[in-house]
Amino acid sequence: MGGVTPEEHAARAAELIAEAERLYQICLVDYETNINEDDHSEEPYVPGADLAMLTATTQLAQAHAALARLGPR
């Protein structure tokens, strides 16, 4: 990504943050609605793939935000 400008990093960070928000809402719905009634668990189930995507998207957004703050090299 040598040729990416701070502005481009900032724009990508904003896109990824929006995607992370969308993924968070999916996880939140799963968390609130998927309580396992069979074992009366107090911990709802959230699919691991959803959590992995949320984590990866959030980390990528943080990386782009940090690169945007570095400014021109």
Residue frames relative to the residue before (quaternion, step in Angstrom):
aa qw qx qy qz dx dy dz
M 1.0000 0.0000 0.0000 0.0000 0.00 0.00 0.00
G 0.1770 0.8416 -0.4968 0.1162 3.55 1.08 0.64
G 0.7602 0.4078 -0.2151 0.4576 3.59 0.99 -0.73
V 0.4743 0.6786 -0.4417 0.3457 3.57 1.24 0.16
T 0.3563 -0.7496 0.5217 0.1973 3.56 -0.81 1.03
P 0.6549 -0.4912 0.3830 0.4280 3.59 -1.23 0.30
E 0.6372 0.5329 -0.3301 0.4485 3.57 1.03 -0.77
E 0.6509 0.5053 -0.3098 0.4745 3.58 1.05 -0.81
H 0.6250 0.5156 -0.3355 0.4807 3.57 1.05 -0.73
A 0.6501 0.5183 -0.3180 0.4557 3.59 0.95 -0.85
A 0.6525 0.5068 -0.3155 0.4668 3.57 0.97 -0.84
R 0.6608 0.4947 -0.3063 0.4741 3.59 0.96 -0.85
A 0.6161 0.5377 -0.3449 0.4608 3.59 1.02 -0.75
A 0.6513 0.5113 -0.3169 0.4625 3.59 0.96 -0.85
E 0.6373 0.5178 -0.3268 0.4679 3.61 0.98 -0.81
L 0.6950 0.4811 -0.2770 0.4569 3.57 0.88 -0.95
I 0.6139 0.5317 -0.3492 0.4674 3.57 1.07 -0.67
A 0.6339 0.5145 -0.3276 0.4755 3.59 1.00 -0.79
E 0.6569 0.4955 -0.3079 0.4776 3.59 0.99 -0.82
A 0.6317 0.5232 -0.3322 0.4657 3.59 1.02 -0.76
E 0.6215 0.5303 -0.3355 0.4690 3.58 1.04 -0.74
R 0.6466 0.5145 -0.3154 0.4667 3.59 1.00 -0.86
L 0.6702 0.4900 -0.2930 0.4742 3.58 0.92 -0.90
Y 0.6118 0.5472 -0.3459 0.4545 3.58 1.06 -0.73
Q 0.6490 0.5149 -0.3211 0.4589 3.58 0.96 -0.83
I 0.6190 0.5264 -0.3398 0.4735 3.59 1.05 -0.75
C 0.6679 0.4955 -0.2961 0.4698 3.57 0.90 -0.94
L 0.6445 0.5350 -0.3190 0.4434 3.57 0.98 -0.85
V 0.6427 0.5053 -0.3208 0.4782 3.58 0.96 -0.85
D 0.6401 0.5131 -0.3241 0.4711 3.59 0.94 -0.88
Y 0.6620 0.5249 -0.3029 0.4411 3.56 0.88 -0.96
E 0.7316 0.4456 -0.2393 0.4571 3.57 0.91 -0.94
T 0.7824 0.3753 -0.1816 0.4626 3.60 1.07 -0.61
N 0.7263 0.4645 -0.2514 0.4400 3.60 1.11 -0.49
I 0.1712 0.7707 -0.5864 0.1814 3.56 0.77 0.99
N 0.3976 -0.7158 0.5274 0.2268 3.54 -0.87 0.99
E 0.2876 -0.7995 0.5067 0.1462 3.57 -0.31 1.26
D 0.5917 0.6153 -0.3682 0.3685 3.58 1.11 -0.63
D 0.7951 0.2661 -0.1520 0.5233 3.57 0.87 -0.86
H 0.3994 -0.7447 0.4479 0.2922 3.58 1.33 0.17
S 0.2060 0.8091 -0.5187 0.1842 3.52 1.11 0.74
E 0.3822 -0.7041 0.5532 0.2283 3.53 -1.11 0.75
E 0.6634 0.4799 -0.2937 0.4934 3.59 1.28 -0.21
P 0.2955 -0.7648 0.5432 0.1806 3.61 -0.36 1.17
Y 0.4646 -0.6802 0.5038 0.2600 3.54 -1.25 0.51
V 0.0406 -0.7513 0.6583 0.0250 3.55 -0.99 0.88
P 0.4974 -0.6767 0.4427 0.3140 3.62 -0.69 1.02
G 0.5505 -0.6504 0.4256 0.3049 3.55 -0.94 0.94
A 0.6257 0.5444 -0.3479 0.4372 3.59 1.02 -0.72
D 0.6271 0.5265 -0.3400 0.4626 3.60 1.02 -0.73
L 0.6770 0.4841 -0.2937 0.4701 3.57 0.91 -0.92
A 0.6380 0.5281 -0.3300 0.4529 3.60 1.00 -0.78
M 0.6625 0.4915 -0.3080 0.4739 3.58 0.95 -0.85
L 0.6305 0.5241 -0.3367 0.4631 3.59 0.98 -0.78
T 0.6651 0.5055 -0.2998 0.4607 3.58 0.90 -0.92
A 0.6849 0.4837 -0.2914 0.4605 3.58 0.83 -0.97
T 0.6589 0.5085 -0.3133 0.4574 3.59 0.92 -0.87
T 0.6502 0.5146 -0.3112 0.4643 3.57 0.98 -0.86
Q 0.6665 0.4968 -0.3078 0.4628 3.59 0.92 -0.86
L 0.6440 0.5110 -0.3201 0.4708 3.58 1.00 -0.78
A 0.6267 0.5242 -0.3315 0.4718 3.59 1.01 -0.77
Q 0.6517 0.5115 -0.3155 0.4627 3.59 0.96 -0.85
A 0.6414 0.5251 -0.3248 0.4554 3.58 0.99 -0.82
H 0.6733 0.4753 -0.3038 0.4780 3.60 0.88 -0.90
A 0.6323 0.5239 -0.3407 0.4579 3.61 0.97 -0.75
A 0.6512 0.5032 -0.3172 0.4712 3.60 0.96 -0.82
L 0.6606 0.4972 -0.3112 0.4686 3.60 0.94 -0.83
A 0.6202 0.5400 -0.3436 0.4535 3.58 1.06 -0.70
R 0.6714 0.5077 -0.2943 0.4527 3.59 1.04 -0.78
L 0.5696 0.6087 -0.3874 0.3937 3.60 1.15 -0.46
G 0.3176 -0.7656 0.4999 0.2512 3.56 1.13 -0.60
P 0.7486 -0.3814 0.2740 0.4680 3.56 -1.31 -0.09
R 0.3708 -0.7328 0.5247 0.2239 3.57 -1.05 0.73
